[in-house]
Amino acid sequence: MRILTLVGVIFIFTLFFFTFGAVSEQHNFENLTIAKDEFLILEDDQIWLQGDIIIDGHLTIKDSN
């Protein structure tokens, strides 16, 4: 019985450990403009965009929603 309780506690702490760093950064844009030779990388983020997207540089979006 104690082993089952110990396994349960380890499981709960493992869940907390993996979910504390899982919060993504949120970006809100009215208009998104990327100038020439400018780099913008959005990775594991939440993106809210209203308006126009003007890209003259480099835009990379990875695992974002």
A tleap script that builds the chain and sets N, CA, C and O, in Angstrom:
source leaprc.protein.ff14SB
mol = sequence {
  NMET ARG ILE LEU THR LEU VAL GLY VAL ILE
  PHE ILE PHE THR LEU PHE PHE PHE THR PHE
  GLY ALA VAL SER GLU GLN HIE ASN PHE GLU
  ASN LEU THR ILE ALA LYS ASP GLU PHE LEU
  ILE LEU GLU ASP ASP GLN ILE TRP LEU GLN
  GLY ASP ILE ILE ILE ASP GLY HIE LEU THR
  ILE LYS ASP SER CASN
}
set mol.1.N position { 0.824 -1.191 0.000 }
set mol.1.CA position { 0.000 0.000 0.000 }
set mol.1.C position { 0.867 1.253 0.000 }
set mol.1.O position { 0.547 2.230 -0.677 }
set mol.2.N position { 1.949 1.229 0.747 }
set mol.2.CA position { 2.837 2.392 0.789 }
set mol.2.C position { 3.525 2.605 -0.552 }
set mol.2.O position { 3.784 3.743 -0.945 }
set mol.3.N position { 3.822 1.521 -1.253 }
set mol.3.CA position { 4.474 1.643 -2.563 }
set mol.3.C position { 3.519 2.313 -3.550 }
set mol.3.O position { 3.942 3.157 -4.339 }
set mol.4.N position { 2.250 1.949 -3.515 }
set mol.4.CA position { 1.264 2.565 -4.401 }
set mol.4.C position { 1.123 4.059 -4.098 }
set mol.4.O position { 1.015 4.867 -5.021 }
set mol.5.N position { 1.121 4.427 -2.834 }
set mol.5.CA position { 1.058 5.838 -2.455 }
set mol.5.C position { 2.300 6.576 -2.931 }
set mol.5.O position { 2.199 7.692 -3.441 }
set mol.6.N position { 3.455 5.975 -2.772 }
set mol.6.CA position { 4.704 6.587 -3.215 }
set mol.6.C position { 4.719 6.780 -4.729 }
set mol.6.O position { 5.152 7.826 -5.213 }
set mol.7.N position { 4.258 5.794 -5.471 }
set mol.7.CA position { 4.184 5.908 -6.931 }
set mol.7.C position { 3.212 7.024 -7.323 }
set mol.7.O position { 3.482 7.778 -8.258 }
set mol.8.N position { 2.097 7.133 -6.624 }
set mol.8.CA position { 1.130 8.197 -6.902 }
set mol.8.C position { 1.703 9.580 -6.646 }
set mol.8.O position { 1.486 10.497 -7.439 }
set mol.9.N position { 2.429 9.740 -5.554 }
set mol.9.CA position { 3.056 11.025 -5.229 }
set mol.9.C position { 4.110 11.384 -6.269 }
set mol.9.O position { 4.189 12.533 -6.703 }
set mol.10.N position { 4.908 10.421 -6.664 }
set mol.10.CA position { 5.925 10.671 -7.699 }
set mol.10.C position { 5.251 11.073 -9.009 }
set mol.10.O position { 5.735 11.968 -9.703 }
set mol.11.N position { 4.151 10.428 -9.349 }
set mol.11.CA position { 3.417 10.764 -10.570 }
set mol.11.C position { 2.889 12.198 -10.523 }
set mol.11.O position { 3.011 12.934 -11.502 }
set mol.12.N position { 2.311 12.597 -9.406 }
set mol.12.CA position { 1.776 13.958 -9.256 }
set mol.12.C position { 2.889 14.987 -9.371 }
set mol.12.O position { 2.730 15.983 -10.077 }
set mol.13.N position { 4.021 14.768 -8.688 }
set mol.13.CA position { 5.137 15.708 -8.777 }
set mol.13.C position { 5.717 15.762 -10.192 }
set mol.13.O position { 6.165 16.820 -10.634 }
set mol.14.N position { 5.714 14.644 -10.897 }
set mol.14.CA position { 6.183 14.636 -12.286 }
set mol.14.C position { 5.266 15.476 -13.166 }
set mol.14.O position { 5.746 16.216 -14.025 }
set mol.15.N position { 3.964 15.376 -12.968 }
set mol.15.CA position { 3.024 16.208 -13.724 }
set mol.15.C position { 3.255 17.689 -13.459 }
set mol.15.O position { 3.276 18.491 -14.393 }
set mol.16.N position { 3.428 18.058 -12.193 }
set mol.16.CA position { 3.706 19.460 -11.862 }
set mol.16.C position { 5.010 19.929 -12.490 }
set mol.16.O position { 5.086 21.046 -13.001 }
set mol.17.N position { 6.020 19.097 -12.456 }
set mol.17.CA position { 7.329 19.457 -13.009 }
set mol.17.C position { 7.236 19.760 -14.497 }
set mol.17.O position { 7.824 20.734 -14.968 }
set mol.18.N position { 6.504 18.937 -15.243 }
set mol.18.CA position { 6.413 19.128 -16.689 }
set mol.18.C position { 5.446 20.236 -17.094 }
set mol.18.O position { 5.597 20.810 -18.173 }
set mol.19.N position { 4.458 20.553 -16.258 }
set mol.19.CA position { 3.485 21.568 -16.646 }
set mol.19.C position { 3.848 22.972 -16.193 }
set mol.19.O position { 3.267 23.927 -16.707 }
set mol.20.N position { 4.772 23.151 -15.266 }
set mol.20.CA position { 5.135 24.502 -14.840 }
set mol.20.C position { 5.786 25.292 -15.963 }
set mol.20.O position { 5.544 26.495 -16.063 }
set mol.21.N position { 6.590 24.683 -16.802 }
set mol.21.CA position { 7.246 25.373 -17.899 }
set mol.21.C position { 6.439 25.378 -19.178 }
set mol.21.O position { 6.946 25.809 -20.213 }
set mol.22.N position { 5.203 24.916 -19.143 }
set mol.22.CA position { 4.419 24.763 -20.361 }
set mol.22.C position { 3.627 26.003 -20.755 }
set mol.22.O position { 2.935 25.991 -21.773 }
set mol.23.N position { 3.714 27.057 -19.981 }
set mol.23.CA position { 2.964 28.268 -20.291 }
set mol.23.C position { 3.640 28.993 -21.442 }
set mol.23.O position { 4.836 29.280 -21.387 }
set mol.24.N position { 2.876 29.287 -22.478 }
set mol.24.CA position { 3.440 29.965 -23.637 }
set mol.24.C position { 3.221 31.470 -23.517 }
set mol.24.O position { 2.305 31.938 -22.840 }
set mol.25.N position { 4.077 32.196 -24.186 }
set mol.25.CA position { 3.979 33.645 -24.186 }
set mol.25.C position { 2.907 34.070 -25.182 }
set mol.25.O position { 2.770 33.462 -26.243 }
set mol.26.N position { 2.151 35.103 -24.849 }
set mol.26.CA position { 1.087 35.568 -25.726 }
set mol.26.C position { 1.501 36.882 -26.368 }
set mol.26.O position { 1.920 37.815 -25.683 }
set mol.27.N position { 1.381 36.949 -27.691 }
set mol.27.CA position { 1.709 38.153 -28.453 }
set mol.27.C position { 0.427 38.706 -29.064 }
set mol.27.O position { -0.318 37.972 -29.713 }
set mol.28.N position { 0.166 39.994 -28.862 }
set mol.28.CA position { -0.986 40.667 -29.461 }
set mol.28.C position { -0.476 41.706 -30.445 }
set mol.28.O position { 0.309 42.581 -30.082 }
set mol.29.N position { -0.921 41.607 -31.689 }
set mol.29.CA position { -0.493 42.536 -32.730 }
set mol.29.C position { -1.712 43.215 -33.341 }
set mol.29.O position { -2.681 42.543 -33.694 }
set mol.30.N position { -1.674 44.538 -33.469 }
set mol.30.CA position { -2.662 45.255 -34.275 }
set mol.30.C position { -2.307 45.056 -35.737 }
set mol.30.O position { -3.123 44.581 -36.526 }
set mol.31.N position { -1.099 45.417 -36.088 }
set mol.31.CA position { -0.533 45.189 -37.417 }
set mol.31.C position { 0.861 44.621 -37.201 }
set mol.31.O position { 1.605 45.114 -36.353 }
set mol.32.N position { 1.214 43.615 -37.940 }
set mol.32.CA position { 2.537 42.998 -37.819 }
set mol.32.C position { 3.377 43.422 -39.013 }
set mol.32.O position { 3.072 43.075 -40.154 }
set mol.33.N position { 4.441 44.176 -38.742 }
set mol.33.CA position { 5.338 44.642 -39.797 }
set mol.33.C position { 6.750 44.183 -39.471 }
set mol.33.O position { 7.268 44.455 -38.388 }
set mol.34.N position { 7.365 43.486 -40.414 }
set mol.34.CA position { 8.742 43.028 -40.259 }
set mol.34.C position { 9.561 43.703 -41.348 }
set mol.34.O position { 9.360 43.452 -42.536 }
set mol.35.N position { 10.487 44.564 -40.932 }
set mol.35.CA position { 11.285 45.349 -41.879 }
set mol.35.C position { 12.300 44.464 -42.600 }
set mol.35.O position { 12.543 43.320 -42.215 }
set mol.36.N position { 12.879 45.023 -43.645 }
set mol.36.CA position { 13.888 44.305 -44.424 }
set mol.36.C position { 15.083 43.983 -43.531 }
set mol.36.O position { 15.506 44.811 -42.724 }
set mol.37.N position { 15.618 42.786 -43.681 }
set mol.37.CA position { 16.751 42.268 -42.902 }
set mol.37.C position { 16.433 42.108 -41.417 }
set mol.37.O position { 17.355 41.967 -40.614 }
set mol.38.N position { 15.167 42.126 -41.029 }
set mol.38.CA position { 14.759 41.889 -39.648 }
set mol.38.C position { 14.298 40.442 -39.526 }
set mol.38.O position { 13.670 39.908 -40.440 }
set mol.39.N position { 14.609 39.804 -38.393 }
set mol.39.CA position { 14.223 38.425 -38.129 }
set mol.39.C position { 13.250 38.405 -36.953 }
set mol.39.O position { 13.503 39.035 -35.926 }
set mol.40.N position { 12.145 37.687 -37.100 }
set mol.40.CA position { 11.194 37.488 -36.011 }
set mol.40.C position { 10.903 35.999 -35.924 }
set mol.40.O position { 10.445 35.387 -36.889 }
set mol.41.N position { 11.172 35.420 -34.758 }
set mol.41.CA position { 10.929 33.996 -34.529 }
set mol.41.C position { 9.928 33.873 -33.388 }
set mol.41.O position { 10.186 34.336 -32.277 }
set mol.42.N position { 8.798 33.255 -33.659 }
set mol.42.CA position { 7.784 32.972 -32.654 }
set mol.42.C position { 7.738 31.464 -32.477 }
set mol.42.O position { 7.405 30.728 -33.406 }
set mol.43.N position { 8.078 31.013 -31.273 }
set mol.43.CA position { 8.158 29.574 -31.021 }
set mol.43.C position { 7.404 29.236 -29.744 }
set mol.43.O position { 7.669 29.816 -28.691 }
set mol.44.N position { 6.468 28.303 -29.831 }
set mol.44.CA position { 5.639 27.862 -28.702 }
set mol.44.C position { 4.893 29.032 -28.068 }
set mol.44.O position { 4.845 29.138 -26.843 }
set mol.45.N position { 4.318 29.901 -28.871 }
set mol.45.CA position { 3.642 31.095 -28.388 }
set mol.45.C position { 2.201 31.130 -28.877 }
set mol.45.O position { 1.824 30.420 -29.810 }
set mol.46.N position { 1.402 31.977 -28.224 }
set mol.46.CA position { 0.052 32.262 -28.695 }
set mol.46.C position { 0.100 33.585 -29.436 }
set mol.46.O position { 0.655 34.563 -28.934 }
set mol.47.N position { -0.480 33.620 -30.632 }
set mol.47.CA position { -0.422 34.806 -31.470 }
set mol.47.C position { -1.844 35.293 -31.735 }
set mol.47.O position { -2.680 34.542 -32.237 }
set mol.48.N position { -2.115 36.551 -31.395 }
set mol.48.CA position { -3.394 37.191 -31.685 }
set mol.48.C position { -3.104 38.346 -32.630 }
set mol.48.O position { -2.342 39.251 -32.290 }
set mol.49.N position { -3.704 38.322 -33.808 }
set mol.49.CA position { -3.407 39.324 -34.827 }
set mol.49.C position { -4.695 39.903 -35.386 }
set mol.49.O position { -5.583 39.171 -35.823 }
set mol.50.N position { -4.785 41.231 -35.368 }
set mol.50.CA position { -5.883 41.944 -36.013 }
set mol.50.C position { -5.243 42.964 -36.933 }
set mol.50.O position { -4.478 43.813 -36.476 }
set mol.51.N position { -5.536 42.899 -38.193 }
set mol.51.CA position { -4.977 43.873 -39.113 }
set mol.51.C position { -4.126 43.211 -40.171 }
set mol.51.O position { -4.367 42.072 -40.571 }
set mol.52.N position { -3.124 43.948 -40.618 }
set mol.52.CA position { -2.307 43.541 -41.752 }
set mol.52.C position { -1.002 42.888 -41.311 }
set mol.52.O position { -0.486 43.156 -40.226 }
set mol.53.N position { -0.487 42.032 -42.175 }
set mol.53.CA position { 0.838 41.444 -42.008 }
set mol.53.C position { 1.687 41.922 -43.181 }
set mol.53.O position { 1.383 41.623 -44.336 }
set mol.54.N position { 2.745 42.662 -42.884 }
set mol.54.CA position { 3.663 43.138 -43.919 }
set mol.54.C position { 5.037 42.567 -43.597 }
set mol.54.O position { 5.635 42.911 -42.578 }
set mol.55.N position { 5.538 41.689 -44.471 }
set mol.55.CA position { 6.801 41.001 -44.221 }
set mol.55.C position { 7.779 41.331 -45.337 }
set mol.55.O position { 7.589 40.923 -46.483 }
set mol.56.N position { 8.825 42.071 -44.998 }
set mol.56.CA position { 9.936 42.305 -45.917 }
set mol.56.C position { 11.177 41.562 -45.437 }
set mol.56.O position { 12.148 41.423 -46.181 }
set mol.57.N position { 11.147 41.088 -44.203 }
set mol.57.CA position { 12.278 40.371 -43.615 }
set mol.57.C position { 11.988 38.883 -43.531 }
set mol.57.O position { 11.490 38.279 -44.480 }
set mol.58.N position { 12.309 38.298 -42.375 }
set mol.58.CA position { 12.168 36.854 -42.175 }
set mol.58.C position { 11.253 36.601 -40.977 }
set mol.58.O position { 11.480 37.134 -39.891 }
set mol.59.N position { 10.226 35.790 -41.184 }
set mol.59.CA position { 9.289 35.414 -40.133 }
set mol.59.C position { 9.280 33.901 -40.013 }
set mol.59.O position { 9.090 33.190 -41.000 }
set mol.60.N position { 9.488 33.412 -38.789 }
set mol.60.CA position { 9.448 31.981 -38.514 }
set mol.60.C position { 8.449 31.741 -37.390 }
set mol.60.O position { 8.551 32.343 -36.321 }
set mol.61.N position { 7.480 30.858 -37.638 }
set mol.61.CA position { 6.488 30.492 -36.627 }
set mol.61.C position { 6.585 28.990 -36.417 }
set mol.61.O position { 6.345 28.209 -37.338 }
set mol.62.N position { 6.943 28.584 -35.182 }
set mol.62.CA position { 7.093 27.163 -34.850 }
set mol.62.C position { 6.180 26.813 -33.683 }
set mol.62.O position { 6.194 27.494 -32.658 }
set mol.63.N position { 5.402 25.776 -33.827 }
set mol.63.CA position { 4.570 25.219 -32.750 }
set mol.63.C position { 3.790 26.297 -32.010 }
set mol.63.O position { 3.752 26.297 -30.780 }
set mol.64.N position { 3.181 27.196 -32.727 }
set mol.64.CA position { 2.406 28.275 -32.124 }
set mol.64.C position { 0.946 28.116 -32.502 }
set mol.64.O position { 0.608 27.424 -33.462 }
set mol.65.N position { 0.087 28.767 -31.733 }
set mol.65.CA position { -1.333 28.769 -32.065 }
set mol.65.C position { -1.903 30.144 -31.840 }
set mol.65.O position { -3.094 30.363 -32.062 }
savepdb mol mol.pdb
quit
